[in-house]
Amino acid sequence: MIDLKDKLKILADAAKYDASCASSGSKRERAKGGIGNTEGMGICHSYTPDGRCISLLKLLLTNVCIWDCSYCINRRSSDVQRARFTPDEVVRLTINFYKRNYIEGLFLSSGIIQNADYTMEQLITVARKLREEENFGGYIHLKAAPGASPELIKLAGKYADRLSANIEMPVQTDLDVLAPEKTIVEIENTMSDIKLGIDESRSDKAAPAFAQAGQSTQLVVGASESSDTIILNKAESLYNTYSLRRVYYSAFSPANHTDPQLKVAKPPLVREHRLYQADWLIRNYGFAAHEITDGTIDNNLDLTKDPKLAWALRHREFFPVDVNKADRQMLFRIPGIGTRNVARILKIRRHQRIKLIDLSRLRVTLSRAKWFITTADHNPDVLRLDRIDLELRLSAPVTQPSLFDAIVTPASVVLGQL
């Protein structure tokens, strides 16, 4: 018999492989006499060294699973130690952790028990008890079991702030090899059910709230041979089709209990980092997925430089850009200038001609931008735009992202300078 403390150790550790646990976007109000609340700005205040949020109690209901996905440590044929919480145990842990100010919400996933519907019923039971019996107003993120009935998805969205159905692989051929019980069609049908619930809730003010923080998914990177082009094209398609809030990328990490037949090298963490940067360009800078990897080696992102800089170096014919005349979309394409500074540039140039010193005062990353722009004053560096050695000047050594950079420099700041 495993006690609660040991269950927590096993099932909290087993949940760490799911990266899609962000929690922004919900505005649930606290019930009268209840505890906990969510904030419009999100509740993720604490981060792991690699940048992942840890302010949620992140658990698996169980690591028992009927599926045998070779990249998953909890697959059916794994010899990992198994454990299972009861719904009441998860409720008790959540409330006790919240009252001690350790957490502000719950991220709950699970291995597939018996079938998708039974698993979904168990997850919903936890959320229902928290909301209706404990009056818990904090953040709840539930994993949607692919293939669960639309009725259960609708019920889950009633209690959860966010739902996520992990697609894991970008193409069915990858799943056929690595997770033969799964199909992309079934997973996307679940995403479609979630989107339908969100759309109905937003279009009808009288309708009950449904997954106010939207839905997300996760793609595993490096377990298959799919290139970054294939991965980003799939992510773009998911954004366009299901209005996802986020696609998360998780570098495959071979562990003691992963399938020994899955003989692939551990991908560098910087590849995951570059995919997040490319994803940011798709969502916020107007880039199409095919543009970002067009002309790259083996259809994979350059690990030595950020994707926007790499794109600019491959397409020097679009530069230099006159910051006093270019439209918004072209300004977005200049390395070192983020969305906030594009807005500032458009505002400032209505009143004066912009010079290099003005960009410096805006804290534009001139070490990258100066090679690609013209301003109202003389910029000698732009004359070096066509030099062969420019790429060498702008290339950085291939290193893993610093654990401490993720804490000292928020991701929003780093990405905002792309």
N, C-alpha and C positions, 0 to 999 in steps of 0.2 A: 504494500500500500504506500503510495507516494504522498507525502504531506504537501500542504499548500505552498510552503516555501520552496520545496524542490520543484514543484510544478512551475512555479513562477520563474525559477532559474532556467528550466528547460525551455519553456514556451516563450519567454521573452527573448532568449538567445536565438531561438528558431525563427523569430519574426524579423530579425535584423536584415535578412536578405531582401525584404520588400522595401524598395526606396520610395514608393508612392504614398508617403504619409504626410505631406504638407497639409496645412489646415486653414489657409486664408479664404476669405470670401463669404463667410457666414455671418448673419446678423440675428441669430436666435435670441429672443428676449427671455430673461429669467422668469419662471412662473412665480406667482405670489407664494411666499413661504418656501420656495425651492432654493437650491444651491447651484452655484456655477453659472457662468455666462460666456458667450463668445463675443468677440469684438470684430467690427468691420475690418480692422487692419490685420486681423489674423492673430493667432495666439502663440505662434512659434517664436519664443524668446530665447531658447537655449539650443545650442547646436553641438553635435559631435565634432571631433577634429576635422572630419572630411566634409563638414557643412550640412549634415542631415539634422533635422529637427529632433530633439529628444524631450520636448515638453509634453508630449502625449505618452500615456501608458500604452506601449506598443506590444501587443500579444497575439499569439495564435490561440484560438479556442482549443485546438488540438493539433499535434503534428502527425497524427495518424492520417493516412491518405490512401485512397483506393487507386490513385493514378501513379504511374511510374515514369515521370519526367526525368530523364537522365541528368539534367543540369540542376535538379532540385535535391537538396540534402534530405528532405522529408519524403522522398519518393517511396513507393510501396516496398521496393526491394532493398532499401537502405537498412543498415543495422543500427541506426541511431536510436538512442533511448527514447521511448514514447511516453507521452503524458496527455491528459485531457482534463480541462477545467469543466465544471458544471456552469451553467449560466449564472447561478447564484454566487458562485465563487468569483467570477469576473466582476459582477456587480459590486460585491463586497470590497474587492481589491480597488476598484475604481473610486468608490466613495472614500475609502480609507486613505488612499494616496492623495486624493484631492483635498481632503480635510487637513492633511499634513503639508499642503502647499507644494507637493512634489510635482504635480501634474495639473494640467488645465483641460484635459480631454482624454479620449480613448480612441486608439486605432486598433481595430479588431479584425483579424483575418483568421483563416482556418484551413487545414487540410480538408479534402473532400471526404466526408463521412457518409457511407452508404450511397448517397447520390446528391446531386446538386440541390434539390428541393429540401431534403432533410437538413443539409448543412446550412442553407439559408434560413430555415426556420429556427435553428439554434442561435444563429447570430442575431436574428430579429428579436428573439426572446430576451437576450441581454439588453438590447437597445430599448425595448418596450419597458422592461423592469426599471431601467435607469430613468426613463422619462416619466412613466406613470406612477411607479411606486416610490421612487426616491426623489421625484421632482428635480432631476438633474438637468440643468440648463447649459452644461458645458458642451464642448465640441465632441461629436461622435463621427468617426469615419469607419464605415463598414466595407469589407470586401464583398463584392457581388460574385457569387459562384456562377461561372459560365454555364448556361443551360438551365438556370433556375426559371421557374414559371414567371410570366409577366405580373401575375397577381402578387407574388412574393416580392418581386422587385419594387412594385408600387408600395407595398407595406414597408419595406426597408427604407425607402426614400421619405416616408412619413416621419421616421424617427432619426434618421442619419442626416448629418450636415453635408457629407460627401460620400459618394459611392465610387468604387473603382473595380473594373474588371480587367485583370492583367492579361494582355495579349501575348506577352513574352517574346514571340518570334515574329519577324516581319512578313514571312511567306509560309504557305502551307507546307512546302517541301521541307522546311526546317522542322516544323512540328511533326511531320510524318516520321522523321528520323529520331528526334529527341523527345517528343511527347505524343506518341501515337494515339492516346485517348482523346486528345484535344483537336478541335477544328477551329480555324479562324472564323468560319461562318457562324458557329455557335457562340463564340465570344463576341463577335460583332452584333449578333442578334440581341445579346444582353445589353451591350452598349446602346443599341437602338431603343430598347425598352426604357433605359435610364433617360435617354434624351427625350423620349416622348413624355415621360413624367415631368421632367424639368420644363419642357415647352408648355405643357398644359397648365402647370402651376403659374408660370410667368404670364401667360396670355389671359388667364381668368383670375381676377382679383379675389373672387369668392372661393377659389379652389384652395385646399390646404397646402401649406408649404411642402416642397419636395426637393430634397438634396440641394439646399440653397447655395452651397459652395461648389456645385457642379460635380463633374466626374473626371477621373484621371485614369491613366493606365501605365504600364511599365513594359519596357523592352529590354531584354537581356542582351548584352553586347559581348561578342567574342566566343560564345558557345557554339556558334555555327560559322560558316564561311561567308555569310551575307555581309556585303560591303556597307560602308557608311552611306553610300548612295541609296541602296535598297532600304536601309533603316530610316533615313530621313524622308524618302518618298512615302514610306508607310506612315510615318508620323504626320506628315503634311496631309495625307489622305484622311487620317483619323480626326485631325483638327477640323478639316472642312466638312466631313460627313457627320460627325457626332458632337461637334462644338465642345471638345474636351477643354478643360481648364489647363491641364498639363499632361505632357508625356514625359515620363521619367526613364532615365537610362541607367542600367545597373551592369557594371562590368562583371562578367562571369568570374567567380572566385572558386577555383577547385578546392574542395575541402576533404577532410578525411572520409566523409561518408558520401561524397558525390560518386557517380557511376565511374568505376575504374576504366570502363570501355570508352569513356569520353576523353580521349587523349588529345586535348587542345592546350596550347600554351596560355597561361593567364595573360589577358590583354593588359597593356599598360593603363593605369588609371587616368593618364592624361588623355587617352582616347575617349573615355567617358566624358571628361571635362570639355573636350572639343565638340562633342555631340551636343552637350548642353549649350555651348556658345552658338553653334549652328542653329539649334532649335530656337534660341533667342532671336536670331536674325529672321527666322521664318515668322515668328509671332509678332515681332515688334518693329522690324526694319523693312518689311516688304520684299524680302528675298524669297524666291521660289527655291524649293529643295534642289531641283536639278541644277540651278545656277551655282549653288555653293560648292558642289563637288564636280562640276563640269571641268574637264581638263586635269583632274587630279590623278595621281599615280594609283593605279589599281582601284579607282573609284573610292578611295578612302581619304579622309581629311588629313591635311598636313599637320603632324604633331609638333612641329617646331614653331608654328605661328598661329594666331587666332584666325578663324575662317574668313573674317571680313578682310583682314590684311592679305591673306593668301589669295582671295578673290581679286583684290585690287592689283596685286603684282602680276596675276595672270591676265588681267584685262587693262593694261596701261593705256590702251587706246581711248578709254573713257576719261582719262585725266590729262592735264590738271583740271580741276574744277574751280571755277571762280566763286568764292564764297559769297560775293556780293550780287551774283546773278543767278546762280543755280537754283532749281526748284527743290522742294522738300525731299523728294525721293532721291535725287542725286546727292544731296547733302548727307542723307542717311548712309550713303555708300562710301563716304570718306573715312578711312581708318583713323581711329583716335577721337572721333566726334560721335557722341551718343545722342539719344533722342532729346534729352533735356537741353543740351547745347544747340541742337538744331533749332528748337523752338526759340531759344534766346537769340540766335543769329538772325532768324527771320524777323524777330521783333526789333532788334538793334538796327539792322540795315535799312529800316524804313526812315530812320532819323540821321544816320551817318554811314560813311564808308568804313568798312571793317578792315583793320590792319592786324598784323601779327600780334602786336602788343595787346589788342583787344581779345584775341583768342587765348592768349596766355592768361589774361585776367579771368577768363571764363574757365580756366583750368582744363582747356582742351589738351589732349596728349599730343603736343607738338612733335615729340620725337618720332611719332608715326605719321601725323597728319601733314607735316611741312613738305614732304616729298610730293604730295598729291594735290596741292592747292595753290591758287594765286589769290593775292589780297590787294588792298589798295596801295600798299607799299611794296618795296622790292623784297622778293623771297628767293635768294640764290639757290636754296636747296632744291627747288622745283626743277632747276636746270639739270639735275642729276637723275631725273625720273627714268630716263631710258638707259641708264648705265647698267651694265651686266652685274656689277657688284652690289647693286642696291639690295637685292634679296639677301645677300650675306650680311649686310649691315643690319637688316631688320629681323634676321633669324635669331631665335634664342635657343640655347641648349635644350635638348629634350630631357625634361626632369618631371618627376611626379609633382603635382600641385602640393604646395606646402601645407602641412596640417594647421599651422598657425596663421597662414594667410587667410584661411577660411573664417577665422575668428576675428582677426584684426581688420581685414578688409571685407565688408559684406559683399555677398555675391551680386547684389543689385548694383553696387558701385562698380565692380569689375566689369560686369556685363554692360553697364551704361556707358562705358568708355570705348566700346567696340567701334 
